[in-house]
Amino acid sequence: MADYAWPNEPTPAQIRRSWSATVSALPVGTRITGQVVDRRPFGVFLRIDDVPNAVGLADIGSMPPGASLPALGAQVSGEVVWHTDHNYQVRIRLSEWIAHN
């Protein structure tokens, strides 16, 4: 399962150069909204509203039993739970997963 729809995606260089600004704009605990732009077996990647070079990842490790991955193109909300410095990703726990517990 790999569905992908990230038009005008930021390049790896843009993501890397923007990392410190991304972390500053999205500290742990920040509520976010965004769009699912890629679905993988391990989770979904998000384009986070108002932070164009941020890569959000909601992985299955934070998905409760019985929940499912949101569809490609879905608008979602959630909370920043971690910053993964080695691959410049903002880890997100989706609101629908929190409500599902």
C-alpha positions in Angstrom: 0.0 0.0 0.0 1.6 3.2 -1.2 -0.6 6.1 -2.2 1.1 9.3 -3.0 -0.1 12.8 -3.8 2.3 15.6 -2.6 2.2 18.2 -5.4 5.1 20.6 -5.2 6.8 18.6 -2.5 9.7 20.3 -0.8 13.1 18.9 -1.8 15.2 17.1 0.8 17.5 20.1 0.8 14.6 22.5 1.6 13.4 20.2 4.4 16.9 20.0 5.9 17.6 23.8 5.6 14.2 24.5 7.2 14.5 22.0 10.1 15.4 24.5 12.9 12.5 26.8 11.8 10.2 23.8 11.6 11.1 22.7 15.2 10.6 26.3 16.4 7.2 26.6 14.7 6.0 23.2 15.9 7.2 22.5 19.4 6.0 19.3 21.1 2.4 19.7 22.2 1.4 22.0 19.2 -1.9 21.3 17.7 -1.7 20.9 13.9 -3.9 20.5 10.9 -2.8 19.1 7.6 -3.4 16.8 4.6 -2.4 13.2 4.1 -0.1 13.2 1.1 1.4 9.7 1.3 0.2 6.4 2.8 2.6 3.6 3.7 2.3 0.4 5.6 4.0 2.1 8.6 1.8 5.3 8.6 0.9 8.4 6.8 2.9 11.5 5.8 1.3 14.9 6.2 1.7 18.3 4.7 1.3 20.5 7.8 -0.8 23.6 7.2 1.2 26.9 7.5 4.6 25.1 7.7 5.4 24.4 4.0 8.7 22.5 4.4 7.6 20.4 7.3 7.2 16.6 6.9 4.7 15.2 9.4 4.5 11.5 10.1 1.7 9.7 11.9 3.0 6.2 12.3 1.2 3.0 13.3 3.0 2.9 16.6 0.6 5.6 17.9 -2.5 4.1 16.2 -4.8 2.3 18.6 -6.1 -1.2 17.9 -9.0 -1.2 15.6 -8.2 2.2 14.1 -7.3 2.7 10.5 -5.0 5.0 8.5 -6.8 8.1 7.1 -7.3 8.2 3.3 -5.0 9.9 0.9 -6.0 13.6 0.7 -7.9 13.5 4.0 -7.7 16.6 6.2 -6.6 15.6 9.6 -5.7 17.2 12.9 -3.4 16.1 15.7 -0.6 17.0 18.1 3.2 17.1 17.7 4.7 14.4 19.9 8.3 14.3 18.8 10.9 15.7 16.4 13.0 13.1 14.6 16.3 15.0 13.9 18.0 12.3 11.8 15.4 12.3 9.0 13.8 15.7 9.7 10.3 14.5 10.5 7.7 15.9 12.9 5.9 13.0 14.6 2.2 13.5 15.0 -0.5 11.7 17.0 -3.7 12.1 15.1 -6.8 13.4 17.0 -9.0 10.6 15.6 -6.5 8.1 17.1 -6.6 9.8 20.5 -10.4 9.8 20.5 -10.4 6.1 19.5 -8.8 5.1 22.7 
